[in-house]
Amino acid sequence: MYMSFRDSLEFCMIRRVVPKGKSFDELMQEDIDLMMDHINSYRRKKLNGKSPYEAFCRHHQPHPKTF
């Protein structure tokens, strides 16, 4: 199943903060960072109830060495 970015949850969450027609130029980097932190901490069904942050950390955690 193909889903365009405009149909994605992330796009919808961005549009809640920055409605269509509002310029991103009005936002400071801190505003964008806060918005993206919120989006990336939101749990998703497609990630088995984990947030993107949780999924990333789980996937990239160092593996214990076994001898």
N, C-alpha and C positions, 0 to 999 in steps of 0.2 A: 504494500500500500504506500503510495507516494503522498507526502504532505508537504505543501510549500511552507516556507517560513512564515508567511502571512497567516496561515492556518494554525500555527504552532502555539502552544501555551506560552512560550517565551515572548512571542510577538504580542500576544494579548496582554500579558503582564506589563510589557513596556508601554503599550498604548494606554494602560490605566494611568500611568504617570505622565506620559507625554501624548496627549490626545492628537489625533490626526489634525494637521494644520498648524500645530504648535512647533516652533523651531527648536531643534536640539542645541542650537547656538546659544540659547538662553541658559543652558545648564552648565554648572561648574563640573569639573572632573570629580569632585567629591560627591556631587549629586548622582552622577552616573555610577560611581563605585558603590554607593549605597543601594541604588536600584538593582545593580547586578548582584550584589551580595544577597539581597532579599530573594531575587529570582533563583539564584543558585542554592539557596538554603531551603527552598520550597520542595517538599517531598512529592515524588511523582509515581504514579501507578506503574508506568513503563520501566521504572528502576526498582521495582519490587518494594515500593514504599520508602525508598531512600531518596535523599536529596542528591543533586549532582556533586556537591562537596563530599558527602558520605561515600558515594560510589567511587569518586576519584581517589579518595584517601584509601579506601579498601583495596582498590586495584593497584595502587602504587606504593603500598606499604612495603617496607623492606622484609624480605623473607628471612626467617632465622636460618642460620647455617647449621647443617647437620653433618656430623662426622661419622 
